[in-house]
Amino acid sequence: MSAADHFDYDFAMWLDSEAIFVAPGEIRNIFEGHMRNPIVWRSRMSFQDREKFLMSKAAATLGRSINSFGDQLWLLESLQWIIEKPIWNDMVSSVEMAHGGNFWDIWIENSYPFELLVYYLHIIARKMETVNSIFSNYRILETERELIRFGLDSALDSFLIDGDIKMLVSGAPDIHKWWDDRIKNGDAINNTETSYS
C-alpha cells in the first residue's frame, strides 16, 4: 500500500497472487478499457464474520459506517484492480480530514484493512456525494445481478472460490472446486497446450 502512496503515476494495477493471464494480450488494453469504462465490482458475499469485519474496518478507516453501504457489501470481486493516483490522494486526504490525523496511523488503528476495500469503498462514497468526474465516471455493478442479467444465474455457484474468503471469480480454474472435481472424476483436460503461432 505504501507504493500506491509513494510513487508518482496516473494509473497502477494490482494483481492478486492467484491472477493469471489466460490468453495473449497487452496490459495497455486493460488500462485503456478501464479508462473508457471504470467499474467498481461489488457483491452481496459479505456473510461471514471475517468479511463483515474487513468491510466494517474499511468503512471505519474512511470515518464511515458500513451500514451506509449495506452489511453484505463485499468488494473483492476480482484478481486485478486499477488504482488511480488522484483517487488515492483524495482518499488519503479524506481519511485524514475525517479523523484529524495521519492516514497511516488511522489505517493501523483500524486493523490494517485491505487497501482495495478502503479504496473502492471510498469511490462508492464519493460517487454518492460529489459530481467530480473522477468519481462520477465509475459504474458500481453488482456481480450477482450481472450474472443473472447475462443468463448465468444457474452457474453462480461455479464462480465461487473455495476458501476462507468468498469471492465470485471467473478466472483461474485451479482455484475452483469444480476444476479439482473434474480431474478427480477422470475428466482431465489433456490438451491444455496453446499455440501462439
C-alpha positions as CSV (number, residue, x, y, z in Angstrom):
1,M,0.0,0.0,0.0
2,S,2.9,2.4,0.6
3,A,3.8,2.0,-3.0
4,A,0.5,3.5,-4.0
5,D,1.2,6.5,-1.8
6,H,4.9,6.9,-2.6
7,F,5.2,6.6,-6.4
8,D,4.2,9.1,-9.0
9,Y,1.8,7.6,-11.6
10,D,-1.6,8.1,-13.2
11,F,-2.8,4.5,-13.1
12,A,-1.4,1.4,-11.5
13,M,-2.5,-2.2,-11.5
14,W,-2.6,-4.5,-8.5
15,L,-2.5,-8.2,-9.4
16,D,-3.6,-10.8,-6.9
17,S,-1.2,-13.7,-6.4
18,E,-3.8,-16.0,-8.0
19,A,-4.2,-13.9,-11.1
20,I,-3.2,-15.4,-14.4
21,F,-3.4,-14.4,-18.0
22,V,-5.4,-17.0,-19.9
23,A,-4.7,-15.6,-23.4
24,P,-2.0,-13.4,-25.0
25,G,-2.7,-9.7,-24.7
26,E,-1.4,-6.3,-23.8
27,I,-1.5,-4.7,-20.4
28,R,-2.2,-1.5,-22.2
29,N,-5.6,-2.8,-23.3
30,I,-6.6,-3.4,-19.6
31,F,-5.7,0.2,-18.7
32,E,-7.4,1.6,-21.8
33,G,-10.5,-0.4,-21.0
34,H,-10.6,0.9,-17.5
35,M,-10.2,4.5,-18.7
36,R,-13.1,4.1,-21.1
37,N,-15.4,2.3,-18.6
38,P,-14.3,2.4,-15.0
39,I,-16.2,-0.1,-12.8
40,V,-16.3,-1.0,-9.1
41,W,-17.4,-4.6,-8.9
42,R,-19.4,-5.3,-5.7
43,S,-21.4,-8.3,-4.4
44,R,-23.5,-9.4,-1.5
45,M,-20.9,-12.0,-0.5
46,S,-20.1,-10.5,2.9
47,F,-21.9,-13.0,5.0
48,Q,-19.1,-14.5,7.2
49,D,-17.7,-12.8,10.2
50,R,-14.3,-12.2,8.5
51,E,-15.8,-10.4,5.5
52,K,-18.0,-8.3,7.8
53,F,-15.1,-7.4,10.0
54,L,-12.9,-6.4,7.0
55,M,-15.6,-4.3,5.4
56,S,-16.5,-2.6,8.7
57,K,-12.9,-1.7,9.3
58,A,-12.5,-0.3,5.8
59,A,-15.5,1.9,6.4
60,A,-14.2,2.9,9.8
61,T,-10.9,3.9,8.2
62,L,-12.9,6.3,6.0
63,G,-14.7,7.6,9.0
64,R,-18.0,5.9,7.9
65,S,-20.3,3.1,9.0
66,I,-20.7,0.0,6.8
67,N,-24.4,0.4,7.5
68,S,-24.4,3.3,5.0
69,F,-23.5,0.8,2.2
70,G,-25.3,-2.4,3.3
71,D,-24.0,-5.0,5.6
72,Q,-23.5,-7.6,2.9
73,L,-21.3,-5.4,0.7
74,W,-18.2,-7.1,-0.5
75,L,-15.6,-5.5,-2.8
76,L,-13.0,-8.3,-3.5
77,E,-14.6,-9.4,-6.8
78,S,-11.6,-9.5,-9.0
79,L,-8.0,-10.7,-9.1
80,Q,-6.8,-7.4,-10.6
81,W,-7.5,-3.8,-9.7
82,I,-6.7,-0.5,-11.3
83,I,-5.6,2.3,-8.9
84,E,-5.9,5.9,-10.0
85,K,-3.5,8.3,-8.2
86,P,-5.9,11.3,-8.0
87,I,-8.5,9.0,-6.3
88,W,-5.8,7.6,-4.0
89,N,-4.7,11.1,-3.0
90,D,-8.4,12.1,-2.4
91,M,-8.9,9.0,-0.2
92,V,-5.8,9.8,1.9
93,S,-6.9,13.4,2.3
94,S,-10.5,12.4,3.2
95,V,-9.3,9.9,5.8
96,E,-7.0,12.5,7.4
97,M,-9.8,15.1,7.4
98,A,-12.4,12.7,8.8
99,H,-10.2,11.7,11.7
100,G,-7.9,14.7,12.1
101,G,-4.8,12.5,12.0
102,N,-2.3,10.8,9.8
103,F,-3.6,8.3,7.3
104,W,-1.2,5.5,8.3
105,D,-2.0,5.8,12.0
106,I,-5.7,5.7,11.2
107,W,-5.2,2.7,8.9
108,I,-3.2,0.9,11.7
109,E,-5.8,1.7,14.3
110,N,-8.5,0.0,12.1
111,S,-6.6,-3.3,11.9
112,Y,-4.9,-2.7,8.5
113,P,-7.9,-3.4,6.2
114,F,-7.1,-4.4,2.7
115,E,-6.2,-1.2,0.8
116,L,-8.5,-2.2,-2.1
117,L,-11.5,-2.4,0.2
118,V,-10.8,1.1,1.5
119,Y,-10.1,2.4,-2.0
120,Y,-13.2,1.1,-3.7
121,L,-15.4,1.9,-0.7
122,H,-14.1,5.5,-1.0
123,I,-15.1,5.6,-4.7
124,I,-18.6,4.4,-3.8
125,A,-18.9,7.0,-1.0
126,R,-17.6,9.9,-3.1
127,K,-19.7,9.0,-6.1
128,M,-22.8,9.5,-3.8
129,E,-21.7,12.9,-2.5
130,T,-19.8,14.7,-5.3
131,V,-20.1,15.4,-9.0
132,N,-16.3,15.2,-9.5
133,S,-15.7,13.3,-12.8
134,I,-13.0,11.1,-11.3
135,F,-15.8,9.5,-9.2
136,S,-18.9,10.1,-11.4
137,N,-17.4,8.2,-14.3
138,Y,-17.4,5.0,-12.3
139,R,-20.3,2.5,-12.6
140,I,-21.0,0.4,-9.5
141,L,-22.0,-3.1,-10.7
142,E,-23.2,-6.0,-8.5
143,T,-21.6,-9.2,-9.6
144,E,-24.7,-11.4,-8.9
145,R,-27.1,-9.1,-10.8
146,E,-24.7,-9.0,-13.8
147,L,-24.5,-12.9,-13.8
148,I,-28.3,-13.0,-13.8
149,R,-28.6,-10.4,-16.5
150,F,-26.4,-12.4,-18.8
151,G,-28.2,-15.7,-18.0
152,L,-25.6,-17.2,-15.8
153,D,-27.6,-17.3,-12.5
154,S,-27.7,-21.2,-12.7
155,A,-23.9,-21.2,-12.8
156,L,-23.5,-18.8,-9.9
157,D,-22.0,-21.4,-7.5
158,S,-19.4,-22.4,-10.1
159,F,-17.9,-18.9,-9.8
160,L,-17.4,-19.1,-6.1
161,I,-13.8,-19.6,-5.0
162,D,-13.3,-22.3,-2.4
163,G,-11.6,-20.7,0.6
164,D,-11.9,-18.7,3.8
165,I,-12.9,-15.6,1.9
166,K,-15.7,-16.0,-0.6
167,M,-15.2,-14.4,-4.0
168,L,-17.0,-14.7,-7.2
169,V,-14.3,-15.2,-9.7
170,S,-14.4,-16.2,-13.3
171,G,-10.6,-16.5,-13.6
172,A,-8.1,-19.2,-12.8
173,P,-9.8,-22.6,-12.9
174,D,-7.4,-24.2,-10.4
175,I,-8.9,-22.1,-7.6
176,H,-12.4,-23.6,-8.1
177,K,-13.6,-26.8,-6.6
178,W,-15.3,-27.9,-9.8
179,W,-12.0,-28.0,-11.6
180,D,-10.5,-30.3,-9.0
181,D,-13.7,-32.5,-9.1
182,R,-13.3,-32.8,-12.9
183,I,-9.8,-34.1,-12.5
184,K,-10.7,-36.5,-9.7
185,N,-13.6,-37.9,-11.8
186,G,-11.2,-38.6,-14.7
187,D,-12.4,-35.7,-16.8
188,A,-8.8,-34.5,-17.1
189,I,-8.0,-31.7,-19.5
190,N,-5.2,-33.4,-21.5
191,N,-4.6,-30.8,-24.2
192,T,-4.0,-27.5,-22.4
193,E,-1.1,-26.5,-24.6
194,T,-1.7,-23.4,-26.6
195,S,-0.1,-22.5,-29.8
196,Y,0.6,-18.8,-30.3
197,S,1.8,-19.1,-33.9
